[in-house]
Amino acid sequence: MRVAVYHSNSDVRVEQRPRPQIGPGELLLSVRASGICGSDVMEWYRLPKAPLVLGHEIAGVVEEVGPGVDRFRRGDRVVATHHVPCNTCRYCLTDRHNVCATLHGTNFDPGGFSELLRLPAINVDRGTFRLPDHVTFEEGSFVEPLACAVRGQRVAGLRAGDDVAVLGSGISGILHVQLARALGAGRILATDVSRQRLEMARRNGADAAIAADELSADLLRRSNEGRLADRVLVCTGARRAFEQALDLVEPGGTILFFAPLEPGQTLPVPVNDLWKRNVSLVHSYAGPPADMSQALDLIAARRVDVASMITHRLGLGQTGEGFRLTVEGGESLKVVVDPQH
């Protein structure tokens, strides 16, 4: 079978590998759509593990069913998540699945940028979901990234009527904009350094989209009836956005660090000011099974329009071009690879 092997953002090679062999409780999946995630192009995160086959935003068709699997049959259309929790440790039992050791140790074999992949038994058991007939494979590939946003907004305590600032209008920022709108947020502001991304944010539900270097607390108050943002969602790894978030949050509000900083970077935190204003700082990683299920429901009900976010559709042989487009940004928002082409 063909796979796209990641060596670096500028070096993705299509190679041949043996067809995966499945065992008890496992599935062999024919991958029909695999999205390129922003985390796929974070070289500081990926290079130490290279070469490897990336791709964790997937949807496909069950090709083979291992012994003991009774929930799925050959030909079923499914979505799956690569990271699944144990559901029994102290972290899982207190809704902290993102720090479960099992979640961090589970994955696909080999990855979504391949014609076929093996779903381990634990992924089949708690991380695989049937795709409704009216939901396309491309739309299904958004279930995992949307699940991460669902969890992030839940951790941030977003409630109907909350004013929201989304810092960074890449694909994760746009997902947060649409999700916040679907969940009944009040006024939604989006920022970015790219005029093209700001226009994408407007088209996807932001009430206002302002260049990141122009936004200030005073400007936000003037445009928002004297208030700052109840929830500030940091969806870019730019250090300036992390600093900006501290100034944009309303007293009693919450800042969600949805994106990481590069290793070695730190953020001075005005503890006394945050204490006085009762501001919470939270972060989020991954989308456990319950969030996957909610994300799938939101997509199936068309409450979040993920299809409109796709800007490029490529075959497996063009995966390297997809990485280039994702790194450069520009007119690219979401690149989806079809490994069967």
BALOVO-682501 format. One line per 2 residues: number of its first residue (from 1); their letters; for each residue x, y, z of N, C-alpha, C. Coordinates in steps of 0.02 Angstrom, whole numbers, plus 50000, padded with zeros to 5 digits. Layout:
<recs>
NUM	A	X,Y,Z,X,Y,Z,X,Y,Z; ...
</recs>
This chain:
<recs>
1	MR	50043,49940,50000,50000,50000,50000,50044,50062,50000; 50016,50118,49977,50053,50181,49977,50043,50219,50043
3	VA	50097,50250,50066,50094,50293,50125,50134,50356,50110; 50116,50411,50142,50154,50473,50137,50194,50481,50202
5	VY	50260,50476,50196,50304,50476,50255,50332,50546,50266; 50321,50571,50327,50344,50637,50346,50416,50634,50370
7	HS	50460,50674,50338,50528,50684,50361,50537,50755,50388; 50502,50801,50357,50500,50871,50380,50443,50904,50342
9	NS	50429,50967,50358,50375,51002,50323,50388,51007,50248; 50451,51008,50229,50469,51014,50158,50491,50948,50127
11	DV	50484,50893,50163,50506,50828,50139,50457,50774,50159; 50406,50764,50118,50356,50712,50128,50360,50665,50069
13	RV	50374,50601,50081,50388,50554,50027,50335,50499,50024; 50311,50485,49964,50263,50430,49955,50303,50365,49946
15	EQ	50288,50316,49988,50324,50253,49988,50275,50194,49988; 50301,50135,49977,50262,50073,49982,50276,50038,50048
17	RP	50223,50014,50080,50230,49976,50142,50184,49915,50139; 50199,49864,50179,50155,49805,50180,50086,49823,50207
19	RP	50036,49787,50184,49968,49795,50209,49966,49775,50283; 49937,49817,50326,49934,49799,50397,49894,49735,50409
21	QI	49917,49696,50457,49881,49635,50477,49845,49649,50542; 49780,49633,50544,49742,49647,50603,49733,49585,50647
23	GP	49720,49597,50711,49710,49543,50759,49643,49548,50792; 49633,49512,50846,49569,49513,50882,49549,49583,50904
25	GE	49486,49600,50893,49460,49664,50915,49479,49723,50871; 49515,49710,50816,49541,49765,50775,49503,49772,50709
27	LL	49512,49829,50677,49484,49842,50611,49538,49864,50563; 49530,49846,50499,49571,49874,50446,49528,49924,50410
29	LS	49553,49985,50405,49514,50040,50377,49544,50064,50312; 49501,50072,50262,49520,50104,50199,49507,50179,50208
31	VR	49561,50218,50211,49555,50289,50227,49531,50328,50165; 49477,50365,50174,49448,50403,50118,49458,50478,50126
33	AS	49472,50501,50185,49487,50572,50195,49530,50579,50257; 49583,50620,50251,49629,50632,50307,49650,50705,50305
35	GI	49630,50742,50356,49646,50813,50358,49716,50826,50384; 49747,50880,50359,49812,50902,50385,49799,50950,50443
37	CG	49822,50932,50502,49812,50971,50563,49868,51022,50571; 49852,51076,50605,49904,51125,50621,49961,51094,50661
39	SD	49945,51045,50703,49998,51012,50742,50044,50970,50698; 50019,50949,50639,50061,50909,50594,50120,50948,50568
41	VM	50114,51014,50565,50167,51055,50536,50208,51091,50590; 50199,51073,50654,50242,51101,50707,50306,51060,50709
43	EW	50357,51084,50675,50418,51044,50667,50453,51030,50734; 50450,51077,50781,50481,51065,50845,50449,51005,50880
45	YR	50387,50990,50863,50350,50935,50893,50359,50871,50853; 50362,50877,50786,50363,50818,50743,50432,50792,50725
47	LP	50480,50837,50715,50546,50815,50690,50581,50764,50735; 50577,50770,50802,50611,50720,50844,50584,50649,50834
49	KA	50523,50642,50807,50493,50576,50797,50498,50553,50724; 50521,50596,50680,50524,50579,50609,50579,50527,50595
51	PL	50571,50487,50540,50515,50486,50493,50455,50449,50521; 50395,50472,50503,50334,50439,50525,50277,50456,50479
53	VL	50223,50416,50483,50163,50429,50444,50114,50466,50489; 50101,50528,50472,50054,50569,50511,49983,50559,50485
55	GH	49938,50599,50512,49868,50596,50491,49824,50566,50545; 49789,50608,50583,49746,50583,50636,49674,50609,50631
57	EI	49660,50647,50578,49591,50672,50567,49562,50632,50509; 49532,50575,50524,49516,50527,50471,49443,50506,50468
59	AG	49424,50483,50409,49361,50447,50399,49373,50396,50344; 49337,50341,50346,49348,50290,50296,49298,50234,50299
61	VV	49315,50178,50266,49271,50121,50260,49305,50060,50290; 49268,50021,50329,49295,49960,50359,49310,49910,50303
63	EE	49373,49889,50299,49396,49842,50248,49396,49770,50274; 49418,49762,50336,49420,49696,50368,49401,49703,50441
65	VG	49370,49651,50468,49348,49650,50538,49383,49594,50574; 49417,49610,50630,49453,49559,50668,49406,49517,50711
67	PG	49430,49459,50733,49390,49415,50777,49367,49453,50839; 49305,49442,50858,49279,49472,50919,49246,49540,50910
69	VD	49250,49568,50850,49218,49632,50838,49146,49620,50814; 49098,49645,50850,49029,49634,50830,48991,49699,50818
71	RF	49023,49756,50831,48989,49821,50821,48996,49847,50750; 49045,49821,50712,49059,49846,50645,49063,49789,50596
73	RR	49047,49804,50533,49051,49756,50479,49090,49785,50421; 49113,49741,50378,49147,49764,50317,49100,49809,50277
75	GD	49125,49866,50255,49085,49914,50217,49057,49970,50259; 49061,49966,50325,49036,50020,50367,49077,50083,50356
77	RV	49043,50140,50354,49076,50205,50350,49087,50230,50422; 49150,50247,50439,49165,50265,50508,49213,50323,50512
79	VA	49214,50353,50572,49266,50400,50591,49299,50371,50654; 49362,50389,50665,49397,50363,50724,49445,50415,50750
81	TH	49460,50410,50814,49511,50453,50844,49572,50412,50862; 49630,50442,50856,49693,50407,50868,49709,50401,50942
83	HV	49689,50451,50982,49704,50451,51054,49640,50434,51093; 49642,50379,51129,49584,50360,51170,49606,50347,51242
85	PC	49564,50363,51290,49582,50355,51361,49565,50286,51387; 49591,50271,51446,49576,50206,51477,49506,50205,51508
87	NT	49482,50264,51528,49416,50272,51560,49412,50243,51631; 49468,50222,51659,49467,50193,51726,49515,50225,51776
89	CR	49564,50264,51752,49613,50294,51797,49582,50353,51834; 49616,50380,51883,49590,50435,51923,49579,50498,51881
91	YC	49618,50506,51828,49609,50564,51785,49545,50557,51743; 49536,50500,51713,49475,50489,51673,49412,50494,51716
93	LT	49415,50468,51776,49356,50468,51819,49339,50537,51846; 49384,50585,51836,49371,50654,51856,49373,50701,51796
95	DR	49356,50673,51737,49351,50711,51675,49415,50747,51656; 49471,50715,51670,49536,50742,51649,49569,50692,51601
97	HN	49531,50670,51552,49554,50620,51505,49618,50641,51468; 49627,50706,51460,49684,50729,51421,49751,50716,51453
99	VC	49753,50697,51517,49817,50680,51549,49820,50604,51564; 49773,50566,51538,49775,50493,51545,49834,50466,51506
101	AT	49874,50423,51539,49933,50395,51506,49914,50353,51446; 49858,50318,51450,49836,50277,51394,49820,50320,51334
103	LH	49786,50376,51345,49770,50421,51290,49832,50443,51253; 49885,50458,51290,49947,50482,51259,49987,50425,51226
105	GT	49969,50363,51241,50006,50307,51213,49972,50271,51156; 49910,50291,51139,49873,50258,51086,49881,50295,51020
107	NF	49874,50257,50965,49881,50288,50899,49858,50240,50844; 49856,50265,50782,49841,50224,50724,49904,50187,50701
109	DP	49895,50137,50658,49951,50102,50628,49939,50098,50552; 49975,50136,50510,50029,50181,50530,50005,50253,50543
111	GG	49957,50278,50504,49933,50346,50511,49884,50360,50455; 49851,50417,50457,49798,50432,50410,49820,50446,50339
113	FS	49884,50465,50330,49908,50477,50262,49933,50412,50232; 49888,50365,50228,49902,50298,50201,49837,50270,50172
115	EL	49845,50224,50125,49785,50195,50094,49745,50153,50144; 49781,50118,50188,49749,50075,50238,49781,50088,50305
117	LR	49743,50079,50359,49773,50082,50425,49738,50032,50471; 49775,50011,50521,49749,49965,50572,49725,50005,50632
119	LP	49662,49992,50652,49636,50021,50712,49644,49972,50769; 49687,49987,50819,49695,49941,50876,49629,49930,50913
121	AI	49626,49876,50950,49563,49857,50983,49537,49911,51029; 49580,49946,51065,49556,49998,51111,49525,50056,51073
123	NV	49552,50071,51014,49524,50124,50973,49456,50103,50944; 49451,50040,50926,49388,50014,50901,49335,50016,50956
125	DR	49355,49998,51016,49309,49992,51072,49279,50059,51092; 49319,50112,51095,49293,50175,51123,49309,50237,51081
127	GT	49338,50227,51022,49356,50286,50983,49334,50283,50911; 49288,50238,50893,49266,50231,50824,49190,50237,50822
129	FR	49166,50277,50773,49095,50294,50769,49070,50286,50697; 49010,50262,50689,48980,50258,50622,48966,50328,50595
131	LP	48979,50335,50531,48967,50399,50498,48898,50397,50465; 48853,50443,50482,48787,50443,50450,48793,50448,50374
133	DH	48745,50419,50339,48749,50416,50267,48753,50485,50234; 48721,50535,50264,48720,50601,50233,48783,50643,50249
135	VT	48827,50616,50290,48889,50651,50306,48946,50623,50263; 48980,50667,50227,49033,50645,50182,49095,50625,50222
137	FE	49140,50589,50188,49203,50571,50220,49242,50633,50238; 49242,50683,50194,49277,50745,50208,49250,50778,50272
139	EG	49185,50780,50277,49155,50809,50338,49173,50766,50399; 49173,50701,50389,49191,50656,50444,49262,50667,50470
141	SF	49307,50689,50426,49376,50701,50448,49382,50760,50495; 49328,50799,50502,49328,50855,50549,49304,50836,50618
143	VE	49281,50775,50627,49253,50757,50693,49305,50763,50747; 49365,50737,50735,49418,50740,50787,49438,50812,50803
145	PL	49454,50854,50754,49473,50923,50773,49415,50962,50805; 49353,50949,50782,49297,50983,50814,49288,50958,50886
147	AC	49300,50894,50897,49295,50867,50965,49345,50902,51012; 49404,50918,50987,49452,50954,51027,49426,51023,51046
149	AV	49393,51056,50998,49363,51121,51012,49305,51115,51061; 49265,51063,51053,49209,51051,51099,49235,51045,51170
151	RG	49286,51005,51179,49314,50997,51247,49343,51063,51272; 49378,51099,51228,49409,51162,51248,49357,51211,51273
153	QR	49302,51218,51238,49251,51266,51259,49214,51242,51321; 49209,51177,51329,49179,51151,51391,49225,51166,51451
155	VA	49289,51154,51443,49337,51169,51496,49338,51243,51512; 49330,51285,51461,49329,51357,51471,49264,51381,51502
157	GL	49214,51337,51505,49151,51356,51536,49108,51401,51493; 49115,51397,51427,49076,51442,51384,49002,51429,51392
159	RA	48964,51483,51402,48892,51479,51411,48857,51522,51358; 48794,51506,51346,48754,51547,51300,48755,51620,51322
161	GD	48767,51664,51275,48768,51735,51289,48837,51762,51304; 48887,51719,51316,48955,51742,51330,48984,51778,51269
163	DV	49019,51833,51281,49058,51866,51229,49125,51830,51223; 49145,51816,51161,49203,51773,51149,49253,51809,51104
165	AV	49317,51804,51121,49371,51827,51078,49412,51767,51057; 49419,51756,50993,49458,51701,50966,49521,51731,50936
167	LG	49578,51717,50966,49642,51745,50943,49676,51695,50898; 49678,51710,50834,49705,51665,50784,49649,51634,50743
169	SG	49647,51649,50678,49592,51625,50636,49616,51574,50585; 49660,51529,50607,49675,51470,50567,49617,51421,50574
171	IS	49627,51358,50556,49572,51311,50557,49545,51300,50627; 49588,51297,50678,49562,51287,50746,49523,51348,50769
173	GI	49546,51407,50751,49510,51468,50770,49442,51471,50736; 49439,51453,50672,49376,51454,50635,49328,51402,50664
175	LH	49353,51343,50682,49311,51293,50714,49282,51321,50779; 49323,51356,50818,49299,51385,50880,49247,51439,50867
177	VQ	49256,51479,50815,49207,51530,50798,49140,51498,50783; 49140,51448,50738,49077,51416,50719,49046,51379,50779
179	LA	49088,51346,50819,49061,51309,50876,49030,51357,50927; 49065,51411,50942,49038,51460,50990,48971,51487,50965
181	RA	48966,51500,50900,48903,51524,50872,48849,51470,50880; 48866,51408,50867,48817,51353,50873,48794,51343,50945
183	LG	48838,51359,50993,48821,51349,51063,48789,51410,51094; 48774,51461,51054,48736,51518,51079,48777,51574,51109
185	AG	48841,51580,51089,48881,51635,51115,48851,51702,51095; 48870,51754,51133,48848,51821,51117,48888,51849,51059
187	RI	48926,51902,51072,48966,51933,51019,49032,51894,51012; 49051,51880,50950,49113,51842,50937,49161,51886,50897
189	LA	49220,51896,50926,49273,51934,50893,49329,51886,50874; 49356,51894,50814,49413,51852,50793,49471,51897,50773
191	TD	49532,51873,50782,49591,51910,50762,49636,51865,50720; 49681,51897,50683,49734,51862,50647,49780,51915,50618
193	VS	49838,51892,50593,49884,51938,50560,49871,51939,50485; 49830,51892,50461,49817,51885,50389,49748,51914,50372
195	RQ	49746,51959,50322,49682,51986,50301,49636,51931,50273; 49667,51882,50239,49627,51827,50211,49594,51786,50266
197	RL	49631,51773,50320,49603,51736,50376,49548,51776,50411; 49557,51841,50415,49505,51883,50446,49440,51880,50406
199	EM	49446,51880,50341,49386,51874,50299,49354,51805,50308; 49395,51753,50315,49368,51686,50328,49331,51684,50394
201	AR	49358,51719,50444,49324,51721,50509,49256,51755,50503; 49252,51810,50465,49189,51844,50456,49138,51798,50421
203	RN	49161,51763,50370,49116,51719,50332,49092,51661,50375; 49129,51644,50427,49112,51586,50468,49079,51604,50534
205	GA	49056,51666,50541,49014,51682,50598,49041,51733,50647; 49102,51760,50637,49127,51811,50682,49090,51877,50671
207	DA	49069,51909,50725,49036,51974,50719,49085,52029,50699; 49147,52020,50720,49200,52068,50703,49265,52030,50694
209	AI	49306,52052,50648,49371,52022,50636,49422,52079,50630; 49469,52080,50676,49515,52136,50682,49587,52111,50678
211	AA	49629,52148,50643,49700,52131,50638,49730,52126,50708; 49768,52073,50719,49794,52060,50787,49834,52118,50815
213	DE	49873,52152,50772,49915,52206,50798,49877,52271,50808; 49813,52272,50790,49772,52333,50800,49726,52327,50861
215	LS	49716,52267,50885,49668,52257,50939,49698,52275,51007; 49660,52310,51046,49679,52328,51115,49618,52320,51159
217	AD	49629,52322,51224,49573,52318,51270,49525,52377,51260; 49553,52436,51249,49510,52495,51239,49467,52487,51176
219	LL	49498,52462,51122,49460,52453,51060,49405,52401,51070; 49421,52347,51106,49370,52296,51119,49312,52324,51160
221	RR	49328,52364,51210,49274,52394,51251,49230,52440,51209; 49263,52481,51165,49224,52528,51124,49177,52492,51076
223	SN	49198,52433,51054,49157,52396,51005,49110,52346,51038; 49113,52341,51106,49074,52289,51140,49038,52317,51201
225	EG	49009,52376,51193,48968,52407,51247,49005,52411,51313; 49070,52426,51310,49109,52437,51370,49137,52374,51403
227	RL	49124,52317,51373,49146,52253,51403,49205,52223,51365; 49243,52182,51401,49294,52140,51370,49262,52072,51354
229	AD	49302,52021,51342,49276,51956,51323,49270,51910,51383; 49212,51877,51390,49203,51829,51444,49248,51768,51436
231	RV	49258,51747,51373,49302,51690,51358,49350,51711,51303; 49414,51704,51316,49465,51719,51267,49498,51652,51248
233	LV	49494,51634,51184,49518,51570,51160,49580,51582,51118; 49638,51561,51143,49701,51573,51108,49715,51514,51062
235	CT	49709,51526,50997,49713,51473,50947,49773,51481,50901; 49824,51515,50925,49886,51523,50887,49944,51517,50935
237	GA	50000,51493,50910,50060,51485,50951,50101,51549,50957; 50076,51605,50932,50112,51668,50936,50112,51694,51008
239	RR	50171,51707,51035,50177,51729,51104,50138,51793,51117; 50136,51838,51067,50099,51900,51075,50026,51888,51089
241	AF	49997,51836,51059,49926,51821,51071,49915,51800,51143; 49962,51763,51172,49956,51742,51242,49958,51804,51287
243	EQ	50003,51851,51272,50007,51912,51311,49944,51954,51303; 49920,51958,51242,49860,51997,51227,49799,51970,51264
245	AL	49795,51905,51269,49737,51874,51302,49729,51899,51373; 49784,51911,51408,49781,51934,51477,49747,52003,51483
247	DL	49752,52043,51429,49722,52110,51430,49650,52111,51406; 49629,52058,51371,49564,52059,51338,49509,52025,51377
249	VE	49526,51992,51433,49476,51952,51468,49438,51995,51519; 49373,51985,51521,49328,52019,51566,49338,51994,51638
251	PG	49330,52035,51689,49331,52010,51758,49283,51951,51767; 49308,51899,51800,49269,51838,51807,49271,51793,51747
253	GT	49309,51811,51696,49313,51773,51634,49367,51720,51634; 49374,51688,51577,49420,51631,51570,49460,51638,51506
255	IL	49525,51622,51511,49569,51617,51452,49583,51544,51440; 49569,51520,51379,49586,51452,51359,49648,51454,51315
257	FF	49701,51421,51337,49761,51413,51296,49752,51350,51255; 49724,51358,51195,49709,51301,51152,49770,51280,51112
259	AP	49815,51327,51099,49877,51314,51062,49936,51318,51110; 49991,51283,51094,50051,51286,51137,50100,51339,51111
261	LE	50143,51361,51156,50201,51400,51136,50257,51353,51114; 50306,51379,51079,50364,51338,51062,50403,51322,51125
263	PG	50439,51265,51126,50478,51246,51186,50526,51302,51206; 50531,51313,51270,50577,51364,51296,50546,51432,51305
265	QT	50489,51444,51273,50456,51508,51281,50414,51508,51346; 50415,51563,51381,50377,51569,51443,50334,51632,51440
267	LP	50287,51636,51486,50240,51691,51487,50236,51720,51557; 50258,51782,51567,50250,51813,51633,50176,51823,51647
269	VP	50154,51803,51705,50083,51807,51722,50073,51856,51780; 50031,51907,51770,50017,51956,51823,49970,51926,51875
271	VN	49997,51887,51920,49956,51847,51966,49908,51891,52007; 49933,51945,52035,49891,51987,52077,49832,52017,52039
273	DL	49845,52037,51977,49792,52066,51936,49739,52012,51919; 49762,51952,51901,49715,51899,51886,49675,51879,51948
275	WK	49709,51879,52005,49676,51863,52069,49622,51915,52084; 49640,51977,52076,49592,52031,52092,49532,52029,52045
277	RN	49544,52012,51982,49489,52012,51933,49457,51943,51926; 49481,51894,51966,49451,51827,51966,49452,51796,51896
279	VS	49509,51800,51863,49517,51772,51795,49546,51702,51800; 49517,51655,51763,49542,51586,51762,49583,51573,51699
281	LV	49637,51535,51706,49678,51514,51650,49671,51438,51644; 49648,51414,51585,49640,51342,51575,49671,51323,51508
283	HS	49680,51259,51498,49706,51234,51435,49671,51169,51419; 49680,51146,51357,49645,51085,51336,49686,51049,51284
285	YA	49681,50983,51284,49715,50942,51235,49671,50882,51218; 49665,50866,51155,49629,50807,51130,49553,50814,51139
287	GP	49517,50764,51113,49445,50762,51117,49423,50692,51134; 49413,50676,51198,49393,50609,51219,49328,50586,51185
289	PA	49310,50522,51192,49253,50494,51155,49188,50532,51162; 49170,50556,51221,49107,50592,51228,49107,50656,51186
291	DM	49165,50688,51181,49170,50748,51140,49169,50731,51066; 49197,50673,51047,49192,50649,50978,49119,50640,50959
293	SQ	49081,50609,51003,49011,50596,50990,48972,50662,50981; 48985,50711,51024,48951,50775,51017,48972,50810,50953
295	AL	49036,50807,50936,49060,50839,50875,49027,50808,50814; 49021,50742,50813,48989,50708,50757,48916,50730,50751
297	DL	48882,50736,50808,48812,50758,50807,48805,50829,50780; 48851,50874,50799,48849,50943,50775,48859,50946,50700
299	IA	48905,50905,50674,48918,50904,50602,48859,50873,50565; 48833,50818,50592,48777,50785,50559,48715,50829,50556
301	AR	48705,50870,50608,48647,50915,50611,48659,50980,50572; 48720,50987,50544,48739,51046,50506,48740,51109,50550
303	RV	48748,51099,50614,48754,51157,50659,48824,51188,50653; 48873,51148,50634,48940,51173,50617,48953,51152,50545
305	DV	48964,51201,50502,48973,51189,50431,49047,51179,50415; 49070,51118,50420,49141,51105,50410,49160,51102,50336
307	AS	49113,51082,50293,49129,51075,50221,49153,51140,50192; 49125,51196,50215,49143,51261,50187,49214,51282,50206
309	MI	49244,51248,50255,49312,51266,50277,49365,51234,50233; 49347,51186,50192,49397,51151,50150,49416,51196,50092
311	TH	49480,51211,50086,49504,51252,50031,49542,51212,49979; 49569,51154,49999,49609,51113,49953,49595,51039,49964
313	RL	49584,51004,49909,49574,50931,49909,49629,50900,49866; 49668,50855,49896,49727,50828,49862,49728,50752,49867
315	GL	49763,50721,49821,49775,50650,49824,49836,50634,49867; 49847,50570,49882,49902,50551,49926,49969,50574,49899
317	GQ	49978,50570,49833,50041,50591,49803,50055,50665,49811; 50004,50704,49829,50012,50776,49837,50015,50796,49911
319	TG	50025,50749,49956,50026,50764,50027,50080,50816,50043; 50138,50810,50011,50191,50860,50022,50168,50930,50004
321	EG	50131,50936,49949,50104,51001,49929,50054,51026,49982; 50016,50979,50010,49969,50997,50063,50004,51026,50125
323	FR	50061,50996,50142,50100,51023,50198,50125,51093,50183; 50148,51103,50121,50172,51170,50102,50116,51221,50108
325	LT	50058,51204,50083,50001,51250,50086,49982,51266,50158; 49984,51215,50201,49965,51224,50271,50016,51268,50307
327	VE	50080,51258,50293,50132,51299,50324,50126,51372,50302; 50114,51383,50238,50113,51451,50212,50050,51489,50230
329	GG	49995,51453,50243,49933,51487,50259,49904,51519,50197; 49905,51584,50194,49879,51619,50135,49806,51601,50123
331	ES	49790,51578,50063,49721,51561,50046,49702,51492,50071; 49749,51456,50099,49735,51389,50126,49707,51395,50196
333	LK	49650,51361,50207,49622,51356,50275,49625,51283,50297; 49595,51238,50258,49596,51167,50275,49613,51126,50212
335	VV	49664,51084,50219,49684,51039,50165,49664,50968,50185; 49627,50935,50142,49606,50866,50154,49635,50821,50100
337	VD	49665,50767,50122,49697,50719,50076,49652,50658,50069; 49643,50635,50006,49608,50573,49992,49661,50521,49974
339	PQ	49677,50475,50020,49731,50426,50007,49716,50376,49951; 49653,50373,49928,49636,50327,49874,49651,50357,49805
341	H	49674,50419,49803,49689,50453,49739,49761,50480,49739
</recs>
